[in-house]
Amino acid sequence: MQFTITATDPQSSARAGIIKTFHGEIHTPIFMPVGTAGSVKAVHQRELLHDIGAEIILGNTYHLYLRPGIELLEKAGGLHAFTGWPRPLLTDSGGYQVYSLSDNRKIHDEGVTFKSHIDGSKHFFSPENVMDIQRSIGADIVMAFDECTPYPCEYRYAKKSMALTHAWLTRCITRMKDTPPKYGYEQFLFPIVQGSTFADLRKESATFIAEQELPGNAIGGLSVGEPHEEMYAMTDLVCGILPKNKPRYLMGVGTPENILECIALGVDMFDCVMPTRNARNGMLFTTQGILNIRNEKWKDDLSPIDSGLESYVSRFYSKAYLRHLIINKEILGSQIASIHNLTFYLWLVKEARKHIEAGTFVSWKNTMAKRISTRL
C-alpha cells in the first residue's frame, strides 16, 4: 500500500493524500460508508459508485462471519466478488461488536468467547482466527483484533485492556505474516490505538502502535459517549505521535462537525453509521444545517432537499415529497434520505480536501462547522 501526502494546511495539521490499493485509489481525507453485512443499508452499489462517489466502504467481520458465513464468501471469491463492489474495502475486526455484547461475552488472554445475537450459539474470536476470517473476506485493509473500552472507564481497567490489545496485535502481525492472501492481491493490517480518555495510556499505546511500522494506523475507543472535547484532546495527542507518512483512521466518527475538527488534527479516514441510520429516521444533514424532515414545517415545502448540494436527490426530490415518504414509512424515503446524507458526507470531505490544497482550510472549517451544526 502506498500513501502519498499531496498537500498540507499551513494553519493546522490537516493534510490531503492518496492511498493506493489493488482495488483503486482513495483520496484523503475520506469518509467510508458502513456496509455492515455486505450492504450499505438502503443504498445500491451503483448509487455508491456513481451518485455518492464512495471510494471505499466497510464490511463487518463479526456480522459477515455469522451471516452469510466464511465458507460462502470463499466460494464467491471474497466480499468484493460476492457484493459486486469493485473499489477498496476495509473490514473491522469485530472488536467493537464484542464490546457491544457485554452481557454475552467473556474476555480472556486467548481471545473472546461470545454468543451470537442471532441464535445464541457460542463462538470464539482470537487474534489468529480473526485474521483468518479477514483473509477470507478479502478486504484491502484489515483491522487488528482489539478490545474497545466503554466510557466512562476506570483507569486500571483501561490499562489492562490496552495491554491486552497490544498483546493481541503482536499475534495478529505474526498471523498475517504466516498466511498468504487468498485472492491474488495484498491485504494491509492497521493496528488500533486504545487507552480510553487517559492521556498517559493514549501516549503509551500510540508509541507502541507507531513502533510496529504497519501500513496505516487507527484510533479506536473514542466516540463511545465521551464529551467531544475529550475526543478531540485524545485525537490530537495520538496524531502527534503516530507517523506522519502513514494514514490515520479515526474509527466510528462521527458528526460532520466532528469530522471537520478531526481533519484539522491530522486524521485522514473516517467511518460512522450516523448518515444512514439517522436518514432512516428522517434526520438529514445539509449544507445549511440539520433538519428533521418529519417536522410539520416541511409538509408543504416544495423546495429541493438541499439547494446547496449538487446531486440528483436535490434535483428531483423536494422536502415535502421526502417527508411524505418518511411519514408513510415508504422504503423509497429511506433510500432517498440515505443517498442524500452519504452524498453530503462525501461532499464535505472533498470540500475539505480542496481547501487544504488551497491553504484556506481553517477559515473554511470554522465557518462550515458552525453552519452545518445548526438545527433548521
C-alpha positions as CSV (number, residue, x, y, z in Angstrom):
1,M,0.0,0.0,0.0
2,Q,1.3,3.4,-0.9
3,F,0.3,6.6,0.9
4,T,1.3,10.0,-0.6
5,I,0.7,13.3,1.1
6,T,-0.2,15.8,-1.7
7,A,-0.9,18.9,0.4
8,T,-0.7,20.2,3.9
9,D,-2.6,23.0,5.6
10,P,-0.3,25.8,6.9
11,Q,-2.5,26.6,9.9
12,S,-3.4,23.2,11.1
13,S,-2.4,19.5,10.9
14,A,-4.8,18.8,8.1
15,R,-3.4,17.1,5.0
16,A,-4.6,15.7,1.7
17,G,-3.3,12.5,0.3
18,I,-3.8,9.4,-1.8
19,I,-3.9,5.8,-0.6
20,K,-3.2,3.3,-3.4
21,T,-4.6,-0.3,-3.1
22,F,-5.2,-3.1,-5.6
23,H,-8.8,-2.1,-6.0
24,G,-8.1,1.6,-6.6
25,E,-7.1,4.9,-5.1
26,I,-8.5,6.6,-2.0
27,H,-8.3,10.3,-1.9
28,T,-8.0,11.6,1.7
29,P,-9.5,12.9,3.8
30,I,-12.2,10.3,3.2
31,F,-15.4,9.2,4.7
32,M,-16.2,5.5,4.4
33,P,-19.9,4.4,4.3
34,V,-20.6,1.5,6.6
35,G,-21.7,-1.7,4.9
36,T,-22.1,-3.9,8.0
37,A,-23.4,-7.1,6.4
38,G,-22.1,-6.6,2.9
39,S,-24.6,-3.8,2.2
40,V,-24.8,-0.1,2.9
41,K,-28.4,0.0,4.1
42,A,-30.9,1.2,1.6
43,V,-28.2,2.1,-1.0
44,H,-27.4,0.3,-4.2
45,Q,-23.8,-0.2,-5.2
46,R,-24.5,1.7,-8.4
47,E,-25.5,4.7,-6.3
48,L,-22.5,4.4,-4.1
49,L,-20.3,4.4,-7.2
50,H,-21.9,7.0,-9.5
51,D,-24.1,9.2,-7.4
52,I,-22.5,9.3,-3.9
53,G,-18.9,8.9,-5.1
54,A,-17.7,6.5,-2.4
55,E,-14.1,5.4,-2.9
56,I,-14.0,2.8,-0.1
57,I,-16.7,1.1,2.1
58,L,-16.6,-1.0,5.2
59,G,-17.6,-4.6,5.9
60,N,-18.1,-6.0,9.4
61,T,-16.1,-9.1,10.4
62,Y,-18.4,-10.2,13.2
63,H,-21.6,-9.9,11.1
64,L,-20.1,-11.4,7.9
65,Y,-18.7,-14.3,9.9
66,L,-22.2,-15.2,11.3
67,R,-24.0,-14.5,8.0
68,P,-23.5,-15.4,5.2
69,G,-20.5,-17.2,6.7
70,I,-16.9,-17.6,5.6
71,E,-17.5,-20.7,3.5
72,L,-19.8,-18.9,1.1
73,L,-17.6,-15.8,0.9
74,E,-14.7,-18.0,-0.1
75,K,-16.8,-19.8,-2.6
76,A,-17.8,-16.5,-4.1
77,G,-14.2,-15.3,-4.3
78,G,-14.3,-12.8,-1.4
79,L,-16.6,-9.9,-0.4
80,H,-15.7,-7.8,-3.5
81,A,-17.0,-10.6,-5.8
82,F,-19.9,-11.5,-3.6
83,T,-21.3,-8.0,-3.4
84,G,-20.2,-6.6,-6.8
85,W,-18.2,-3.8,-5.2
86,P,-15.2,-3.0,-7.4
87,R,-13.4,-0.4,-5.2
88,P,-11.4,-0.8,-1.9
89,L,-12.9,-2.4,1.1
90,L,-12.0,-2.2,4.8
91,T,-13.1,-4.7,7.4
92,D,-13.2,-4.0,11.1
93,S,-12.0,-6.8,13.4
94,G,-15.3,-7.5,15.3
95,G,-13.8,-6.0,18.5
96,Y,-16.4,-3.2,18.7
97,Q,-19.2,-5.7,18.3
98,V,-17.8,-7.9,21.0
99,Y,-17.6,-4.8,23.2
100,S,-21.3,-4.1,22.5
101,L,-22.2,-7.7,23.5
102,S,-21.1,-7.1,27.1
103,D,-23.8,-9.4,28.5
104,N,-23.0,-12.2,26.1
105,R,-19.2,-12.5,26.0
106,K,-16.2,-13.4,28.1
107,I,-12.8,-11.9,27.5
108,H,-9.6,-13.7,28.4
109,D,-6.0,-13.7,27.2
110,E,-6.5,-16.1,24.4
111,G,-9.5,-14.2,22.9
112,V,-13.2,-13.7,23.4
113,T,-16.0,-16.3,23.8
114,F,-19.4,-14.8,22.8
115,K,-22.9,-15.7,22.0
116,S,-24.4,-14.9,18.6
117,H,-27.0,-12.2,18.7
118,I,-28.9,-14.2,16.1
119,D,-29.5,-17.6,17.7
120,G,-27.5,-17.6,20.9
121,S,-24.9,-20.1,19.6
122,K,-21.4,-19.9,21.1
123,H,-18.3,-18.7,19.2
124,F,-14.7,-17.8,19.8
125,F,-12.6,-15.0,18.4
126,S,-8.9,-14.9,18.8
127,P,-6.3,-12.7,17.1
128,E,-5.4,-15.6,14.8
129,N,-8.8,-16.6,13.6
130,V,-10.0,-13.0,13.2
131,M,-7.0,-12.6,10.8
132,D,-8.0,-15.8,9.0
133,I,-11.6,-14.6,8.7
134,Q,-10.5,-11.3,7.2
135,R,-8.2,-13.2,4.8
136,S,-11.3,-15.0,3.7
137,I,-13.4,-11.8,3.4
138,G,-10.6,-10.3,1.3
139,A,-10.8,-6.6,2.3
140,D,-7.9,-4.4,1.1
141,I,-7.4,-3.0,4.7
142,V,-8.0,-5.2,7.7
143,M,-8.1,-4.2,11.3
144,A,-6.2,-5.8,14.2
145,F,-8.3,-7.6,16.9
146,D,-8.7,-5.3,19.9
147,E,-10.8,-4.6,23.0
148,C,-12.8,-1.4,22.9
149,T,-13.3,0.0,26.4
150,P,-16.5,1.7,27.5
151,Y,-16.9,5.3,28.7
152,P,-16.6,6.1,31.5
153,C,-13.9,3.5,32.3
154,E,-11.7,3.0,35.3
155,Y,-8.0,3.7,34.8
156,R,-7.0,0.2,36.0
157,Y,-9.3,-1.5,33.5
158,A,-8.3,0.8,30.7
159,K,-4.6,0.0,31.3
160,K,-5.2,-3.8,31.4
161,S,-7.4,-3.6,28.3
162,M,-4.7,-1.6,26.4
163,A,-2.1,-4.2,27.4
164,L,-4.3,-7.0,26.1
165,T,-4.9,-5.1,22.8
166,H,-1.1,-4.7,22.4
167,A,-0.6,-8.4,23.0
168,W,-3.3,-9.4,20.6
169,L,-1.7,-7.1,18.0
170,T,1.6,-8.9,18.2
171,R,-0.3,-12.1,17.4
172,C,-2.2,-10.5,14.6
173,I,1.0,-9.4,13.0
174,T,2.5,-12.9,13.2
175,R,-0.6,-14.5,11.8
176,M,-0.7,-12.1,8.8
177,K,3.0,-12.8,8.1
178,D,2.4,-16.6,8.3
179,T,-0.7,-16.7,6.0
180,P,-0.9,-15.6,2.3
181,P,-3.8,-13.6,0.9
182,K,-6.4,-15.7,-0.8
183,Y,-7.5,-13.8,-3.9
184,G,-4.3,-12.7,-5.6
185,Y,-3.8,-9.2,-4.0
186,E,-2.1,-8.0,-0.9
187,Q,-4.1,-7.0,2.3
188,F,-2.8,-4.4,4.7
189,L,-3.1,-4.6,8.5
190,F,-3.9,-1.5,10.6
191,P,-3.3,-1.6,14.4
192,I,-5.6,0.3,16.8
193,V,-4.6,2.8,19.5
194,Q,-6.5,2.3,22.7
195,G,-6.3,3.8,26.2
196,S,-9.8,5.4,26.8
197,T,-9.5,9.1,27.7
198,F,-6.3,8.8,29.8
199,A,-3.5,10.8,28.2
200,D,-0.7,8.7,29.6
201,L,-2.3,5.5,28.3
202,R,-3.0,7.0,24.9
203,K,0.6,8.2,24.6
204,E,1.9,4.7,25.6
205,S,-0.4,3.0,23.1
206,A,0.3,5.4,20.3
207,T,4.0,4.9,20.8
208,F,3.7,1.1,20.8
209,I,1.5,1.2,17.7
210,A,3.9,3.5,15.8
211,E,6.8,1.2,16.6
212,Q,5.1,-1.6,14.7
213,E,5.6,0.2,11.4
214,L,2.5,-1.1,9.8
215,P,1.0,0.5,6.6
216,G,-1.5,2.6,8.4
217,N,-2.8,3.3,12.0
218,A,-6.2,3.6,13.6
219,I,-7.5,5.3,16.7
220,G,-10.2,3.3,18.5
221,G,-12.2,3.6,21.7
222,L,-13.4,7.1,21.1
223,S,-16.9,8.4,20.1
224,V,-18.3,6.0,22.7
225,G,-20.0,8.6,24.9
226,E,-17.2,10.9,26.0
227,P,-17.5,14.7,25.6
228,H,-16.4,16.0,22.2
229,E,-13.6,18.0,23.9
230,E,-12.1,14.8,25.3
231,M,-12.3,13.1,21.9
232,Y,-10.5,16.0,20.3
233,A,-7.8,16.1,23.0
234,M,-7.1,12.4,22.7
235,T,-7.1,12.5,18.9
236,D,-4.7,15.5,18.9
237,L,-2.4,13.7,21.3
238,V,-2.3,10.5,19.3
239,C,-1.9,12.2,15.9
240,G,1.1,13.9,17.3
241,I,2.8,10.6,18.0
242,L,1.6,8.4,15.0
243,P,3.9,8.7,12.0
244,K,3.1,11.4,9.5
245,N,3.8,9.3,6.5
246,K,1.1,6.7,7.3
247,P,-2.7,7.2,7.0
248,R,-4.6,7.8,10.3
249,Y,-8.1,6.3,10.7
250,L,-10.4,7.6,13.5
251,M,-12.9,4.8,14.0
252,G,-16.6,5.4,14.3
253,V,-16.5,9.2,14.0
254,G,-18.9,10.9,13.6
255,T,-21.0,14.0,13.1
256,P,-20.0,16.4,10.3
257,E,-18.6,18.8,12.8
258,N,-16.5,16.1,14.4
259,I,-15.1,15.1,11.1
260,L,-14.0,18.7,10.2
261,E,-12.4,19.2,13.6
262,C,-10.5,15.9,13.5
263,I,-9.3,16.6,9.9
264,A,-7.7,19.7,11.4
265,L,-6.0,17.5,13.9
266,G,-4.4,15.3,11.2
267,V,-6.9,12.4,10.7
268,D,-7.3,11.0,7.2
269,M,-10.0,8.4,7.3
270,F,-13.5,8.2,9.0
271,D,-16.5,5.9,9.2
272,C,-19.8,6.1,11.0
273,V,-23.3,4.7,10.8
274,M,-24.8,8.1,11.5
275,P,-25.6,9.3,8.0
276,T,-27.6,6.2,7.1
277,R,-29.1,5.4,10.5
278,N,-30.2,9.0,11.0
279,A,-31.5,9.1,7.4
280,R,-33.9,6.2,8.0
281,N,-35.3,8.2,11.0
282,G,-35.8,11.3,8.9
283,M,-32.7,13.4,10.1
284,L,-30.9,15.0,7.2
285,F,-27.5,16.7,7.1
286,T,-27.4,19.6,4.7
287,T,-25.1,22.4,3.6
288,Q,-27.3,24.8,5.6
289,G,-27.7,22.7,8.8
290,I,-29.6,19.7,10.2
291,L,-33.2,19.2,9.5
292,N,-35.8,16.7,10.8
293,I,-37.8,16.0,7.7
294,R,-40.7,14.6,9.9
295,N,-41.4,18.1,11.2
296,E,-44.7,19.7,10.2
297,K,-42.9,22.8,8.9
298,W,-41.7,20.8,5.8
299,K,-45.1,19.4,4.9
300,D,-45.8,22.0,2.1
301,D,-42.1,22.9,1.3
302,L,-41.6,22.1,-2.4
303,S,-38.0,23.4,-2.4
304,P,-35.1,21.0,-3.0
305,I,-33.9,18.9,-0.1
306,D,-30.6,20.7,-0.2
307,S,-30.2,23.5,-2.7
308,G,-26.5,23.9,-1.8
309,L,-25.6,20.4,-2.8
310,E,-25.4,19.3,-6.4
311,S,-26.9,15.9,-6.6
312,Y,-29.7,14.0,-8.3
313,V,-31.6,13.8,-5.0
314,S,-31.7,17.6,-4.7
315,R,-32.6,18.0,-8.4
316,F,-35.5,15.6,-8.4
317,Y,-37.0,15.5,-4.8
318,S,-38.5,18.1,-2.6
319,K,-38.6,18.3,1.2
320,A,-42.4,17.8,1.1
321,Y,-42.1,14.7,-1.0
322,L,-39.4,13.1,1.2
323,R,-41.4,14.0,4.3
324,H,-44.5,12.3,2.7
325,L,-42.4,9.1,2.1
326,I,-40.9,9.1,5.6
327,I,-44.1,9.7,7.4
328,N,-45.8,6.9,5.4
329,K,-42.8,4.5,6.0
330,E,-42.2,4.1,2.3
331,I,-38.9,2.3,1.6
332,L,-38.1,4.9,-1.0
333,G,-37.9,7.5,1.7
334,S,-35.1,5.6,3.5
335,Q,-33.3,5.3,0.1
336,I,-33.5,8.9,-0.8
337,A,-32.6,10.1,2.7
338,S,-29.6,7.7,2.9
339,I,-28.3,8.7,-0.5
340,H,-28.6,12.3,0.4
341,N,-26.8,12.0,3.7
342,L,-23.9,10.0,2.3
343,T,-23.6,12.4,-0.7
344,F,-23.4,15.2,1.8
345,Y,-20.7,13.4,3.9
346,L,-18.6,12.7,0.8
347,W,-19.1,16.3,-0.5
348,L,-17.9,17.6,2.9
349,V,-14.6,15.7,2.9
350,K,-14.0,16.6,-0.8
351,E,-14.5,20.2,0.0
352,A,-12.1,19.9,2.9
353,R,-9.6,18.4,0.6
354,K,-10.0,21.4,-1.8
355,H,-9.5,23.9,0.9
356,I,-6.4,22.0,2.3
357,E,-4.9,22.2,-1.2
358,A,-5.8,25.9,-1.4
359,G,-4.4,26.7,2.0
360,T,-7.7,28.0,3.3
361,F,-8.9,25.0,5.3
362,V,-9.1,26.5,8.8
363,S,-11.2,29.6,7.9
364,W,-13.5,27.5,5.8
365,K,-13.7,24.8,8.5
366,N,-14.6,27.4,11.2
367,T,-17.4,28.8,9.2
368,M,-18.7,25.5,7.8
369,A,-18.6,23.6,11.2
370,K,-20.9,26.2,12.7
371,R,-23.3,26.3,9.8
372,I,-23.8,22.6,9.3
373,S,-24.4,22.1,13.1
374,T,-27.4,24.5,13.1
375,R,-30.8,23.0,13.6
376,L,-33.1,24.2,10.9
